[in-house]
Amino acid sequence: ELSKAVIALVTTGAVVPEGNPDHIETGIATKFGKYSFSKDYGGFHMPRHQMIHGGCDPVYAQEDPNRMIPADVLKDMEAGKIGKLSDTLFVTSGNGCATNNAVAFGQAIAAELKAMKVDGIILTSA
């Protein structure tokens, strides 16, 4: 039942909180970050963000991070279309990411999402 589902966002689009606190690489990432929209980005419109992806032109996502991470639209959908958008966002850079790292990230993120009782995810990428 989508109208009761908790939805989370996961991105390889590399939109991190200002200052890139976990020092996620712009390419060939060796880690991912787990961030709170409310605490780390200043809310779902993400006024405190930084686009670090090294494999695409970051201009438009830097201007408006919701072009990469549609949190604004999903928040609007809470009015009956989805149950809730999770406050947690998982982020890495997909630019040249080694397969073994991508597999490890996916497994770790999936385990955390399961523990959080998330019903579905939307994966965005640059």
C-alpha positions as CSV (number, residue, x, y, z in Angstrom):
1,E,0.0,0.0,0.0
2,L,2.0,3.0,-1.3
3,S,-0.1,5.5,0.6
4,K,1.3,3.9,3.8
5,A,4.8,3.2,2.6
6,V,8.0,4.7,4.0
7,I,10.2,5.7,1.0
8,A,13.9,6.4,1.2
9,L,16.2,8.1,-1.2
10,V,19.6,6.7,-2.3
11,T,21.9,8.4,-4.8
12,T,25.1,8.0,-6.6
13,G,24.7,11.6,-7.6
14,A,27.1,12.8,-4.9
15,V,25.0,15.7,-3.4
16,V,26.5,15.9,0.0
17,P,26.1,18.3,3.0
18,E,28.2,21.5,2.7
19,G,31.8,20.8,3.3
20,N,31.5,17.1,2.4
21,P,31.9,16.0,6.0
22,D,32.7,12.3,5.1
23,H,35.2,13.3,2.4
24,I,33.4,11.2,-0.3
25,E,35.5,11.2,-3.4
26,T,34.3,12.8,-6.6
27,G,35.1,9.6,-8.4
28,I,36.1,6.0,-7.7
29,A,34.4,6.3,-4.3
30,T,35.6,4.2,-1.4
31,K,32.7,5.1,0.9
32,F,29.2,6.3,1.2
33,G,27.5,8.8,3.5
34,K,24.3,8.5,5.6
35,Y,22.8,11.9,6.2
36,S,19.7,13.5,7.7
37,F,17.8,15.9,5.6
38,S,16.7,17.9,8.7
39,K,20.1,18.0,10.5
40,D,22.7,17.8,7.7
41,Y,21.0,19.6,4.8
42,G,18.8,22.0,6.6
43,G,15.5,20.4,5.4
44,F,14.1,18.6,2.4
45,H,14.8,21.6,0.1
46,M,18.5,21.1,1.0
47,P,19.7,24.7,1.5
48,R,23.1,23.4,2.8
49,H,24.3,21.1,0.1
50,Q,27.3,20.6,-2.2
51,M,27.5,18.8,-5.5
52,I,30.8,16.9,-5.7
53,H,30.2,14.4,-8.6
54,G,33.2,14.4,-10.9
55,G,31.6,12.7,-13.8
56,C,28.9,15.2,-14.8
57,D,28.4,18.9,-15.0
58,P,27.3,19.8,-11.5
59,V,25.9,23.3,-12.3
60,Y,22.2,22.5,-12.3
61,A,22.2,20.2,-9.3
62,Q,24.3,22.7,-7.4
63,E,21.7,25.3,-8.3
64,D,18.8,23.0,-7.1
65,P,19.7,19.7,-5.6
66,N,16.1,18.5,-6.1
67,R,17.0,18.0,-9.7
68,M,19.2,15.1,-8.6
69,I,17.3,14.1,-5.4
70,P,13.6,14.7,-5.8
71,A,13.0,15.2,-2.0
72,D,10.7,18.2,-2.6
73,V,8.3,16.3,-4.9
74,L,8.3,13.3,-2.5
75,K,7.5,15.5,0.4
76,D,4.5,16.9,-1.5
77,M,3.5,13.3,-2.2
78,E,3.1,12.6,1.5
79,A,-0.3,14.1,1.2
80,G,-1.9,10.8,0.3
81,K,0.3,9.3,-2.4
82,I,3.1,7.9,-0.1
83,G,3.1,7.4,3.6
84,K,6.3,9.1,4.5
85,L,9.7,10.2,3.0
86,S,12.5,9.0,5.3
87,D,14.7,11.7,6.8
88,T,17.7,9.6,5.9
89,L,19.6,9.9,2.6
90,F,22.4,7.6,1.5
91,V,24.9,9.2,-0.8
92,T,28.0,8.2,-2.8
93,S,29.6,9.1,-6.1
94,G,28.9,6.6,-8.9
95,N,31.7,8.1,-11.1
96,G,34.0,5.1,-11.9
97,C,33.1,3.3,-8.7
98,A,34.8,-0.1,-8.5
99,T,32.4,-3.0,-8.7
100,N,33.4,-4.5,-5.4
101,N,32.9,-1.1,-3.7
102,A,29.5,-0.7,-5.3
103,V,28.4,-4.2,-4.2
104,A,29.6,-3.5,-0.6
105,F,27.8,-0.2,-0.5
106,G,24.6,-1.7,-1.8
107,Q,24.7,-4.5,0.8
108,A,25.4,-2.2,3.7
109,I,22.8,0.4,2.6
110,A,20.2,-2.4,2.1
111,A,20.9,-3.8,5.6
112,E,20.4,-0.3,7.1
113,L,17.2,0.4,5.1
114,K,15.8,-3.0,6.2
115,A,16.6,-2.1,9.9
116,M,14.9,1.2,9.4
117,K,11.8,-0.6,8.1
118,V,11.8,1.3,4.8
119,D,9.2,-0.1,2.4
120,G,10.8,1.2,-0.8
121,I,13.6,3.3,-2.2
122,I,14.2,5.6,-5.1
123,L,17.7,5.4,-6.5
124,T,18.9,8.4,-8.4
125,S,22.1,8.8,-10.4
126,A,24.1,11.4,-12.3
